[in-house]
Amino acid sequence: MKKLFAFMVLGGLIIGCGDKKEKKDSFEVTRPKKEVKEAKAQPVGVPVDMNNKGVGPIKSVKFDAEINKDLAAKGEKTFSTICVACHMPDQKLIGPALKGIYDRRSPEWVMNMILVPDQMIKEDPIAKALVAENNNAIMINQNLSEEDARAVAEYLRTF
């Protein structure tokens, strides 16, 4: 009897340790790896219009031939404090990547978007298209002064 019992226990261990697969009562979710989107020269569906100055207080911006390093440094501080939550130079986050922005937008448009994004989103066709392109994420008005916006605009030239 002891031999039979030992044989059954040994047999149970062998069967239990075999290549048997367990049934799971739960399910698994396999998500694809998230791809990092590189900056594109132009997002799909968003027009390039270098004559569009946007809607807002800025009617004219003149950049010097050389980047003003002091002004750009001031703009970098503001950008690093406020803008990096949604924007990166080479990577789309919540908002579009900003590298090459002046190949797609006029300086006036950029400054108006920095200063009065709420008005731009309501009235400017490119701003509306960008909101649609970026999952309806809107840019929040940071209440920057024109001087601060000009510094950020100068910093964007360094990308």
C-alpha positions in Angstrom: 0.0 0.0 0.0 2.8 2.4 0.9 4.5 1.5 -2.5 1.3 2.3 -4.4 0.9 5.6 -2.5 4.5 6.6 -3.2 4.1 5.6 -6.8 1.0 7.8 -7.1 2.7 10.8 -5.5 5.7 10.4 -7.7 3.5 10.0 -10.8 1.6 13.1 -9.8 4.8 15.1 -9.4 6.1 14.0 -12.8 2.8 14.9 -14.5 2.6 18.2 -12.6 6.1 19.2 -13.6 5.6 18.2 -17.2 5.1 20.5 -20.2 1.5 21.2 -19.3 0.3 24.8 -19.9 -2.0 26.4 -17.4 -5.2 28.1 -18.4 -5.4 31.7 -17.4 -8.6 33.3 -16.3 -7.4 36.7 -17.3 -6.4 38.2 -20.6 -3.3 39.9 -21.9 -3.0 43.2 -23.7 -0.2 43.6 -26.1 0.5 47.2 -27.0 2.7 48.2 -30.0 5.8 50.1 -29.1 5.3 53.8 -29.2 7.3 55.4 -32.0 8.9 58.7 -31.5 7.8 61.1 -34.2 10.6 63.1 -35.8 10.0 66.7 -36.8 8.7 67.0 -40.3 9.2 69.9 -42.5 5.4 70.3 -42.6 2.7 68.4 -40.8 0.1 66.8 -43.0 -2.9 68.9 -43.6 -1.4 72.1 -42.2 -0.7 74.7 -44.9 2.5 76.7 -45.3 1.7 80.4 -45.8 4.6 82.7 -45.1 2.5 85.7 -45.9 0.1 84.9 -43.0 1.0 87.2 -40.1 -1.7 85.7 -37.8 -4.2 87.5 -35.7 -3.0 89.7 -32.9 -0.9 92.7 -31.9 2.2 91.9 -33.9 2.1 93.4 -37.4 5.9 93.4 -38.2 9.0 91.6 -36.9 12.4 92.2 -38.4 15.2 89.7 -37.5 18.8 90.8 -37.7 21.1 88.8 -39.9 22.9 87.4 -36.8 21.1 85.8 -33.9 21.1 88.1 -30.8 22.7 85.7 -28.3 21.6 87.7 -25.2 18.0 87.8 -26.4 18.1 84.2 -27.4 19.5 83.2 -23.9 16.6 85.1 -22.3 14.2 83.3 -24.6 15.7 80.0 -23.8 15.0 80.5 -20.1 11.4 81.3 -20.8 11.1 78.4 -23.2 12.6 76.0 -20.7 10.2 77.1 -18.0 7.0 77.3 -20.0 7.1 75.8 -23.4 8.9 72.5 -23.0 5.8 71.0 -21.4 4.3 70.8 -24.9 7.1 71.6 -27.4 10.5 70.2 -28.3 12.8 71.2 -31.1 13.0 67.9 -32.9 10.1 65.9 -31.5 6.4 66.3 -31.5 4.9 66.2 -28.0 1.5 67.7 -27.2 2.3 70.5 -29.7 4.4 70.4 -32.9 8.2 70.2 -33.1 9.6 73.7 -33.5 12.8 73.1 -35.5 12.5 75.0 -38.7 9.5 77.0 -37.6 10.5 80.0 -39.7 10.5 77.8 -42.8 6.8 77.2 -42.2 5.5 80.4 -40.4 6.3 84.1 -40.5 7.9 85.6 -37.5 4.8 87.7 -36.9 2.6 84.6 -36.9 4.9 82.9 -34.4 4.9 85.9 -32.1 1.1 86.3 -32.3 0.7 82.6 -31.5 3.0 83.0 -28.5 1.1 86.1 -27.3 -2.6 85.4 -28.1 -3.0 81.7 -28.8 -6.6 81.7 -27.8 -7.4 84.4 -30.4 -5.3 82.7 -33.0 -7.0 79.4 -32.5 -10.4 81.1 -33.0 -9.6 83.2 -36.0 -6.5 82.0 -37.8 -6.9 79.1 -40.3 -3.3 77.7 -39.8 -3.7 77.8 -36.0 -7.1 75.9 -36.4 -5.4 73.3 -38.6 -2.6 72.8 -36.1 -5.1 72.2 -33.3 -6.8 69.6 -35.4 -3.4 68.1 -36.3 -2.4 67.8 -32.7 -5.5 66.0 -31.3 -7.4 69.2 -30.5 -4.8 70.2 -27.9 -4.9 73.9 -27.5 -2.1 76.2 -26.6 -2.7 78.0 -23.4 -2.1 81.8 -23.1 0.9 82.2 -20.9 0.4 86.0 -20.7 3.9 86.8 -21.8 4.9 90.4 -22.6 5.9 91.3 -26.2 9.5 91.5 -25.0 9.3 87.9 -23.6 7.7 86.7 -26.8 10.3 88.4 -28.9 13.0 86.7 -26.8 11.4 83.2 -27.3 11.0 84.0 -31.0 14.8 84.8 -31.2 15.6 81.5 -29.3 13.5 79.5 -31.8 15.9 80.8 -34.5 18.7 78.8 -32.8 17.0 75.4 -33.6 
